[in-house]
Amino acid sequence: QILRTTAATTLGNMGVEAKAAVPALIEALKHKESFVRADVADALGNMGVQAEAAVPALIEALKDEEFPVRVSAAEALGKMGAAAKAAIPALLEALKDNNEFVSSRAGIALANMGAAAETAVPGLIEALKSEDSKVREIAVFTLRRMGTVAKPAIPALMEMLKHKDSKVRLMAASALVGVGAEASAIVPVLIEPLKHPDQLQTWDGNFILLAITMLGEIGPEAKAAVPTLI
């Protein structure tokens, strides 16, 4: 088994040159050992678009009973970018995976598809309504990374700016910056955690950093934040 996984890894590292091995690797995704299946998925991902023929098998691997295999399958699809657009429905479903490593990799995979993932936007908007906070967070992160192709999500993200949880509002604001929404509604939300130094300890340090970074991304239109940042 060690030889088999080492061979799969080596083939993956060869990238384009190993394209002829794709059919054999697809077959190896059915191996009885989960660590072999995971390594094979990794190898296919490292080949990128050259392993496009493996997309259906990787979609199936997203349902594997072992989470490391599902993680590797999602990562592999993400590395293929737009060539794996057939996996969009399966990746949207994987956002709900009980394992957060799987769900986060599914979100990254969708974001990596760029404009090709436009058809995923309605599903991501629906995910914003999930009762599971992790699903919501991943949906917001994915929409932000997708950029202007996710502009149809602006109304749903604007609605999240009214959420009772200030961290949810901040995450929505960061996504709105990413998709190119108007700054006027976003800047006040980003300033919020910075205006009350005595309450900063209630915020996760990463959220504070995120707010400051987003204000920088907005640029001159965020001038209202200058007094707070000084």
Disulfide bonds with the S-S distance in Angstrom:
none
